[in-house]
């Protein structure tokens, strides 16, 4: 049984992301991209770092200066630099 359509309001950038993903042909690559994007968005929405603050709770600040946050932002920067120049990394265009 198919899933019922969901009606929501999205920004133009969100619409481009959704349609780009939907336009990809069914393939292992699409599955990997979808899984990676889901995990990345989940982390960005609710960052939890293994570094502990002075009060013993985990860090929930993605702007914190810790190894995990630096590693993640470094990976995103590196990926952005590797995108073909005709594909804007910031979703503009």
DODRENFI-688522 format. One line per 10 residues: number of its first residue (from 1); for each residue x, y, z negated of C-alpha. Coordinates in nm, 3 decimals. Example, Ala and Ser with C-alpha at 12.3 -4.5 7.8 and 13.67 -1.06 7.14 Angstrom:
! residues 2
1 = 1.230:-0.450:-0.780  1.367:-0.106:-0.714
***
This chain:
! residues 93
1 = 0.000:0.000:0.000  0.142:0.342:0.097  0.189:0.626:-0.143  -0.063:0.909:-0.141  0.071:1.244:-0.016  0.161:1.504:-0.277  0.086:1.871:-0.214  0.330:2.118:-0.374  0.468:2.463:-0.303  0.840:2.469:-0.220
11 = 1.086:2.740:-0.132  1.230:2.758:0.221  1.560:2.610:0.093  1.376:2.322:-0.076  1.175:2.262:0.241  1.496:2.241:0.449  1.647:1.989:0.206  1.335:1.773:0.211  1.294:1.780:0.588  1.665:1.715:0.645
21 = 1.647:1.405:0.426  1.325:1.288:0.590  1.472:1.342:0.939  1.759:1.103:0.865  1.696:0.759:1.015  1.641:0.473:0.770  1.988:0.338:0.702  2.230:0.250:0.423  2.378:0.600:0.465  2.039:0.763:0.402
31 = 1.992:0.542:0.095  2.333:0.649:-0.039  2.267:1.018:0.028  1.927:0.999:-0.138  2.068:0.817:-0.442  2.360:1.060:-0.475  2.138:1.368:-0.441  1.898:1.229:-0.699  2.177:1.165:-0.947  2.338:1.504:-0.882
41 = 2.009:1.690:-0.924  1.931:1.499:-1.243  2.272:1.590:-1.387  2.235:1.955:-1.285  1.888:1.972:-1.437  1.995:1.819:-1.765  2.374:1.826:-1.799  2.512:1.618:-2.080  2.883:1.611:-2.123  3.073:1.350:-2.316
51 = 3.265:1.635:-2.481  3.132:1.711:-2.826  3.083:2.054:-2.974  3.191:2.151:-3.326  2.852:2.041:-3.464  2.893:1.692:-3.316  2.624:1.722:-3.048  2.699:1.670:-2.681  2.751:1.977:-2.465  2.453:2.078:-2.251
61 = 2.615:2.383:-2.092  2.725:2.332:-1.729  2.934:2.650:-1.757  3.142:2.508:-2.040  3.513:2.477:-1.984  3.560:2.104:-2.034  3.723:1.834:-1.824  3.397:1.678:-1.706  3.246:2.010:-1.595  3.569:2.113:-1.424
71 = 3.590:1.776:-1.250  3.231:1.796:-1.127  3.255:2.155:-1.003  3.589:2.071:-0.840  3.429:1.776:-0.659  3.141:1.997:-0.537  3.385:2.264:-0.418  3.592:2.002:-0.236  3.285:1.853:-0.068  3.172:2.201:0.039
81 = 3.509:2.272:0.199  3.492:1.944:0.395  3.157:2.017:0.558  3.176:2.098:0.929  3.198:2.473:0.980  2.872:2.483:1.176  2.678:2.350:0.876  2.652:2.611:0.597  2.722:2.455:0.258  2.499:2.701:0.075
91 = 2.175:2.615:0.256  2.163:2.945:0.444  2.104:2.969:0.812
***
